[in-house]
Structures are given as C-alpha cells and as structure tokens.
Amino acid sequence: GPDEMEYVKRRITDLGQLEFRITADPNLPKDRPIIEQARRLPPSQKSLTVGGNRAAEWIAYDVDEFGPPDQTDRIVARMAGDTPEALVLIDPWNVTGEYLTSATKGLDDRGGPAVHFSFDREGARRFRQLTSQNKPNPATPNVYRNLGIILDKTLISAPRIETTISDRGMISGGSMTDKEVDHV
C-alpha cells in the first residue's frame, strides 16, 4: 500500500542522488576527441558541450576507489583545485535514481558487499538501452565499457558492463579488478 511505497521512496532517498553514466575511456577511439576537448576546459567548467549537446561532465570521484589522478588508468581524471575529478559521458537515456523502485544493500554470490537495485518500467527501458549500447562487441574481445555509479555527484564505482541489463541489477564490490554489474 501507500505506506510501503513511502518506505521504498525513503530507502532510495537514503542512498542519495544516484546516476548511472558511462565513464570516458581513452582506449576507445570514439571517446578520444571528447576527452581531448574536456581536458582543455578550465577547472571551474564541469560540462563539455559538443554541437549544442552536453557530451561529458567532470565530477568528483572517490580516490580510495580509483587512486589519485596521476595514478589511475581506470578513469580519465584531473585535479580541479583540490578536488580530483573523473570524466563521465552524458548519454540520451539519462538513467537516474528517480526511476528506481528499490535499492538495498546486500551481498553478492561471493558474500561481498553489493547493492541490489530495480527500476520501474521507464527506468528499465532506459537502462536496457544504456547497457545494450555499451556491452562488449564480439569484434573487439576484452574491450569493456564501464558503468559509472554516481552517488550525490561523486563517482563511487565503475564496474564493467558484461551484458544488457534492464529492470534489475546488482553492483558488487569485489576487488578492484573484478567489479561488475550483473542482472539478478
């Protein structure tokens, strides 16, 4: 009933403002022009616009997770004053926490910490598009895109996308190298 929905809403609010974005990757040719332009932005400018559309954004990131800007190869990073920032791509699907119906802390199959989440119909549609457009391409094996998980405008994790995910998923911790987003 309504009380239950209220509880669900409150649970998600507890997890703060959540966004899912693909992280920029210098190994992928199509990202390089965006990365080059973004690197030329002054520290005070966070958003890169290309041809009238927002293409990428610099956001704060968790240094414990990714390492300092000069020591990380998992993300494109810079220092903006004292704040280490990572570059994430802006996509047309714009998957944010407003489409979540639940997000709970739990465990993955190996007993490590994980966040289980599920989307409403619109969120599932958008998330399916986002992950299917960014899943591995058989033509280039071992090239993975990473799904940036952004909580309160800070990139906290960037697991690799192994497959298309739609309505439900799990973000597992694991070690630095084997973070992944699974469908459950």
Secondary structure, 3 states (H helix, E strand, C coil): CHHHHHHHHHHHHHCCCEEEEEECCCCCHHHHHHHHHHHCCCCCCCEEEECCEEEEEEEEECHHHHCCHHHCCCCCEEEECCEEEEEEECCCCCEEHHHEEEEEEEECCCCCEEEEEEECHHHHHHHHHHHHHCCCCCCCCCCCCEEEEEECCEEEECCEECCCCCCEEEEECCCCCCCEEECC
